[in-house]
Amino acid sequence: MHVTFLTLNRLGRSAVNEMLLEIPDERVLPNDLRDHIVSKTDGTSLFIEELTESVLESDLVVRTQMAYQLKGPLSTLGISSTLQDSLLARLHRIPEMKGVAQTAAAIGREFSLALLGR
């Protein structure tokens, strides 16, 4: 068996900003929200993606034709502080997924899709 270890470094501020410019619908995030995501995620790409998606799927922002706008001051919006908090918030917004996650947790760390389906 051949194993390769690969160290993944955190992304720098400019790389995180580039990721945020690649939002699928090409609307622009407010600067203060972008800065908040950069500082909270500490360059962790999974957290950057998850936190951004979580905010965009929530009722914290309003979509306009060209951009997103915050519904209120950033400090009052209750944006998740950790990846775990962000994932849990998403699970609570989608009730069907919460049950799937609970079942998967009861099965264990590794399982087949067929087992989860049963």
N, C-alpha and C positions, 0 to 999 in steps of 0.2 A: 504494500500500500504506500502510495506517495502522498505526502501531505505538505502543503505550502502554507506557511503562516504569513499573513499580510497585515501590517499595522496600518490602520486607517486613522489619520489625524483629523482633528476637528477642522471644519472649514473656516476660513478667514472671513472677516466682515464683508469684503467685496464679493467673495464667492456666494455668501448667503444672500446678499442683495441681488446677485445675478439669478439665483434660484427663484427669488420672489418676483423677479421680472418675467419669469416663465410661467406664470399662472395660466392655466389652460384657456380661460376666456379673454385673456389679454387686457382685463381691466386693471387699473393701477391702484395699489394700496396706498392709503394715506401715509405720509412720511412718519408720523408718530407711531402708527401701528407697525410699520415696517421696522422701525428702530426698536420697538418693544419685542418683536419676534426675534430680531438679531440678538438682543441682549438676553432674553429668556432661554433661548435654545442653545446657547454656548457653542455654536458651530456643529451641532449634531444633526446630520442630514435627516434622519428619520423623524426627529422631533420637529425640525423645521417644516417638513411636509405635513406632519400630523397636526401641529398647532395651526398652521395656515389653513388647512382644510377644515379643521374644527371651527375656527373663527368664521370662515366663509359660509359654512353650513348652518351656523347659529343665527340668532336674531340680533347679533351685536353690530352688524353692518348692514347698510342699504346699498343695493346695486344700482348705479346710475348707468347711463349709456357708455361712458368712458372710464368710470372708476368705481371704487368702493368708498363709502363714507361711513364713519363711525356714528352710531346712534346717540352717543353721549361721550362725556370725558373718558379717556382711556382708563383712568384710575378707578372708575366706578363700574367698569364692565365685567369684572370677574373672569378675566382670561386665565386659563390654567397655567400653573407654575411649573409642572413637571410633565413628562411624557405620560406617566401613569395617570395623572389627573386628567389629561387631555383625552386619553383613550377611554377612561371611565365616563367622562362627560358625554362622549360620543355614544357609548353603549346605552346610557340612560336616555338619550334622545331617540334611539331606535329600539323600541321594546322587543321586537323579534330577535334582535341580535343579542340582547342581554341573556335570553334563555339559551341560545347556542353557546355563548361564552361560559355560562355556568355549567352546562353539560360537559363541554370540553375540559373545563377545570376539574370536574369530578372524575373524568376518565384518566387524566394524567398528561404528562408532557408530550408523549408521542402516541398517535392513533391514526387510523386510516379514515378517509372521508366516509367510507361505507359504514364503519363503526359509529361515527358521529351521526350519520343519517338514521341509523337504527335507534 
